[in-house]
Amino acid sequence: PRQNSEVHAAFRYFQDCFLWLDKVSRYFMTKIFRIQKHDLDLTAINDNGIFIPVLPLLEKASGEPRDVSGKASGEVITVQPYSKSEYDLERTEVLLASSDLDLFLQEQNRGIKSKIQDLSKVFPEDKELITQQEANLVMIMKHSQRICQHFADGVDSVEEMLRQQLITAIGKELTARDFDEYMRFHFRKVFKPEYEPKLFCYAIRRPDHDPEGLVSIDMEGENGDESICSMVKKIENGAVMKFPINAATKIKFGG
């Protein structure tokens, strides 16, 4: 679910929303609230204990497919029902029912109301710069940030679940080395021996002399570094290439 345009767009939206909420809440906490001299406990402005109704839950229905056509409503969030084009009998077996979403939102509402009551005991109702209204606003913004974060964590959690299922089905975690071995095996089946990719490892020598070294392109393997495979075209008596290294010296090479 992580690698598609719709989820990427949702991630960008929640990321922008998270950053905006963070800037505004920080502005209140570090700029506006510092104007007033006070002994108020600003650490009380948090969303601890408030239920986050964004969870990566998939549950197999034991009986009939769940009803997901209803609308779940809360004081802060309203979840619109799925359209008929968005669900079918197979999906409704794992989707949460509308009644479950209602319970989630009710628990969130309960937590928000409880937190508002707690803040009313710490902050004055009015006549000051820092009042219950400002505390409640910052608390809601912090809670909204956590909702954004839970969305990202939830999608990543489902993605990791699918990844682990794939690894279990294959029996191992594939690496670049596995793909390299797979391609080398098929090279032997597809190409004739004279056209088969060769290891990129060549001796460096002067005419009528023993090799003086090697030039190769290596990759890290299970048993140490190994040369990569490359397509090769061999030309007999090819032209000699040369390049100068100073005004009096040129290097020539061929092969």
N, C-alpha and C positions, 0 to 999 in steps of 0.2 A: 504493500500500500504506500510505501514511502516514495517510490520513484514514478510519479505521474504528475501531469501538469496541474490537476485539481488540488492535490495535496501540497504541491509546491506553492501554489497561490494561497492556500490556507495558511501555510507556514509563514509566508511573507506578511500576510495580514496580521496574524497573531504576534509576530515578531515586532512589527511596527506598533501594534497596540501595546505590547509589553513595554517597549521603550518609551512611548508617550506617557503611559501610566507611571513609569519609574521617574521620569523627569518632573511630572506634576507633583507627585507625592514627595519627592526630594525637595522641590521648591517650597512646599508648605513646611516641611520639617526643618530645613536648614536656612531658609530665608524669612518667611512670614512669621513663624513661631518664635524666632529669635528677637523680633521687634519688641515683644511684650516681656517684661520682667515677671517671672513666675517661678513657682516651685512645684509645678505640675509634673506628674510622671508621664513623660511622652512615650516611654517604652510600653505603656498600656495600649497604645494604638497599634494593634496587630490583628491578624485574622486567625490566630491560634484557636483551634477547636471548632472552626467552621468547616463543615463537610464540603468537599469539592465534588460536584456531581459530574465530573468528566473522568471516566474510568474505562480502561480497555477490557471490558467484560464480554466474554462469549460463553454462552451456556446452552448446552444441547437440551432442547425441550423433550420431555418424556412422553407427552401426549400429543394433543392437537397443536398445530402451529399457533404461535402467540398472536394476539391482536396488536398490531403496530399501527393501526389506522387512526388511533385517537390522538388528541392534542394534550400534552402535559404542560400545565401552567404553574408558575410560581410568581412571587412578588418581584423577583429580579429577572427571571428567565422564562420564556415561553418556548417550548419545543413544538414545532409544527409537525403534523403527521407526515409520514412518507406518502409520496404519490404512488399510484399503482405501477408506474414505470420504474420505480426505484426498489421494489421488493417483489419477491415471489415466495412460493411455498418453501423452497429450500432455504432462503435467507431468513425467513421468519422463524425457523427452528432454532437459530442461534441469536437473533436480535432480541434485545430486552423488550418486554411488553410495555405499552403505554402506561399501565398501572405501576410498573417498576420505576419508570422515569418520574412519575408523580411522587412516589415515595422519596426518590433522591432529592427532588426539588423541595419537598416538604422538610426534609432534614436540613437542607441548606438554609431554608427560611428560618427554621428554629434556631440554628446556630447564629445567624445574623442578628435576629432579635435578641438573643441572649447576650451577644457581644455589645449591642447598642445599649442594653441595660447596664452592663458592666461599665461602659464608658461614661454613662450618665452619672455614675457615682464618683467619677474622678474629675470630670470637667464641668464647669459652670454652664448653665442654660443659656445665658446671654450676658450683655454688658461688658464683655471682654473680647479681645481679638481671638483668643483661643477658646472656643466654645464646643459644646457637644456636636454642633453641626459640622464644624471643621474636622473634629476627631472622627466622626462617622464617615465623612467624605474620604479622608485618607485611609481609613480602615477598609472601605469598599474598594478603593483603588488597589490596595495591597492584595485584597482577596481576588480581584480581577486579574492581577498579575499571576497569581497562583493558578488560576483557571487556564490562562495562556500557556503556562509552563506544563500543566498537566496534559493539555492537548498534545504538545510536542512529545512529552515523555510517553504518552499512551500510544501514539503512532509508532514511535521507535520501539516500544515494547512489543507491539504486534509484528513489526518488521523483524525483530530479533527472534520471536517465536517461530516465524516462518523460516528464517535462516537456519535455526537449530533443527527444524523438521527436515529441511533439505539436506543438511549435513548428515543427519541420522539415516536418511534414505540412501544417500550415496555411500555412506560408511566412513567418510573422511572429509576433511576440509581441503578443497582443491586449491592448489597454488600455481604460480606461473610455471614451476617445474613440471607439474602434471600435464599442463597443456602442451608444453614443449615435447614431452615424451609421446603424447598422443599424436602430435603433428609429425614427429619423426617416424612413427609407426606407419602412418598413412602415406608419407612420402615414399616409403619403400613399396607400397602397393600401387601408387598412382604413377610414379615416374620410372622410366627405364633407368638401368644402372648408370648409364653415361650422363643422364640429366638429373639424377638425384642430388638434392642439396648436399654440399660437403661441409665438413668442419672448417671454420675460419681459423686455420692455424698453418702458417707457412714459414719455411726456413729462409733465413737471410744468408746469402753467400755470394762471393765473388766467383766469376767464371773459373772453373778448374780448381776450386778450393773447397775445403770442407765447410759445412755450415758454421756461421759465427753467431747465430742467435735465432730467435723466433719472433714473428709478429702474429698476434692473435687477438680476437675479441672474445672474452670469457664471460660466463655467467655463473653465479653461485649455485652449486648443486649439492645433493645430499652427501656426496663423497668428495667434496672440495670443488674448486673451480673447474668448469668444463667449457670448451669452445662452443660457440653458437653455430647453428647451421646457416648456410647462405647459398644463394644461387650462384653458380660459377660458370664462366665462359672462358675456355682456354684457347689462346691464339698462339700458334707456332710462329716463331721469328717475328714477333710484334715489334712495333717501333719502340725505340729507346726513349724514355722520358728523362728530362734533365731540368735542373733549376740551379741558379747561382746562389752561393752563400756569401760571396764577396766579389770584388772586382776581378780577382785573379783565379777564383776557384769555382768549378761547377761540379755538381753531383749528378751522375747518370745512373739510371736504374731501369731494369726491364725484366721480363720473365714471361 
